[in-house]
Amino acid sequence: MSNIARTMTYVPPNNMSREEFEKTLAENFVKETHYQQYHQCRALAFQADVMKRHGKYEDALSVIDEMKSIYDPQLHSRVLVKEYVTDQCSDLVAASTFWLNHYGRNDEALRLCDQVV
């Protein structure tokens, strides 16, 4: 889903900005995926990725925290790769260690690095 949003050329409807369109798309994806955990995890990862691309790292970190509360790599990673080709959840958890470090939250970043590995 996020690769599609990144690569497609589109004009958002009703004069929406690209940022608002992507934000709404991510919010709708999250709302529509409550029925299965791995889809919910992926939707939250997509939402965090959209926030990150628009410079809202703190908001993205909050969404990643929510995602981590339901994401179990041993349970979800293979299913995500089978369904979406990549496990964007693990990718964003790993990337968020850099953001945490940038914000001076080094202890939290190091703990997260241990979880990623």
C-alpha positions in Angstrom: 0.0 0.0 0.0 2.7 2.5 0.9 4.7 1.7 -2.2 1.7 2.5 -4.3 1.1 5.8 -2.5 4.7 6.7 -3.0 5.0 5.9 -6.7 1.6 6.8 -8.1 1.0 10.1 -9.8 -2.3 11.5 -8.7 -4.2 14.6 -8.0 -6.0 14.3 -4.7 -9.7 14.9 -4.9 -11.5 18.1 -3.8 -8.3 20.1 -3.9 -6.8 18.1 -1.0 -3.1 18.4 -0.4 -1.0 15.3 -1.0 -0.2 15.2 2.7 -3.9 15.3 3.7 -4.8 12.7 1.1 -2.1 10.3 2.3 -3.0 11.0 6.0 -6.7 10.2 5.2 -5.7 7.1 3.2 -3.6 5.8 6.1 -6.3 6.5 8.7 -8.9 4.7 6.6 -6.5 1.7 6.2 -6.1 1.5 10.0 -9.9 1.7 10.5 -10.6 -1.0 8.0 -8.1 -3.5 9.3 -9.3 -4.2 12.8 -10.5 -7.7 11.8 -7.0 -9.2 11.6 -3.9 -8.4 13.6 -1.3 -8.6 10.9 -3.3 -6.3 8.6 -3.7 -3.9 11.5 0.0 -4.0 12.2 0.7 -3.2 8.5 -1.9 -0.4 8.4 -0.3 1.2 11.5 3.2 0.8 9.9 1.8 2.6 6.8 0.4 5.3 8.9 3.7 5.8 10.7 5.5 5.9 7.3 3.2 8.6 6.0 3.8 10.7 9.2 7.5 10.2 8.9 7.5 11.3 5.2 5.8 14.5 6.3 8.2 15.2 9.1 5.9 14.2 11.9 8.4 11.9 13.7 7.0 12.2 17.2 3.5 11.3 15.9 5.1 8.4 13.9 6.8 7.1 17.1 3.4 7.2 18.9 1.9 5.1 16.1 4.8 2.7 16.2 4.3 2.2 19.9 0.7 1.3 19.2 1.8 -1.1 16.5 4.4 -2.7 18.8 1.6 -3.4 21.3 0.0 -5.9 18.9 3.0 -6.8 16.5 4.7 -10.1 17.3 7.5 -10.6 14.7 7.5 -14.4 15.2 3.8 -14.6 14.6 3.2 -11.8 12.0 6.4 -11.4 10.0 6.1 -14.4 7.7 2.4 -13.6 7.1 3.2 -10.0 6.3 5.9 -11.0 3.8 3.6 -13.5 2.2 0.8 -10.9 1.9 2.7 -7.7 1.3 6.2 -8.9 0.1 7.9 -7.0 2.9 7.5 -6.7 6.7 7.2 -2.9 6.9 6.5 -3.3 10.6 10.0 -4.5 11.4 11.5 -2.0 8.9 9.8 0.9 10.7 10.6 -0.4 14.2 14.3 -0.5 13.1 14.2 2.9 11.4 12.6 4.4 14.5 15.7 3.7 16.5 17.4 6.5 14.5 14.5 8.9 15.2 14.7 8.1 18.9 18.4 8.7 18.9 17.9 12.0 17.1 15.5 13.1 19.8 18.0 12.2 22.5 16.0 9.1 23.7 19.1 7.0 23.5 18.2 4.4 26.2 14.9 3.8 24.5 16.7 3.5 21.1 19.2 0.9 22.5 16.4 -1.2 24.0 14.6 -1.1 20.7 17.8 -2.2 18.9 17.9 -5.2 21.1 14.3 -6.1 20.2 15.0 -5.6 16.5 18.0 -7.9 16.5 
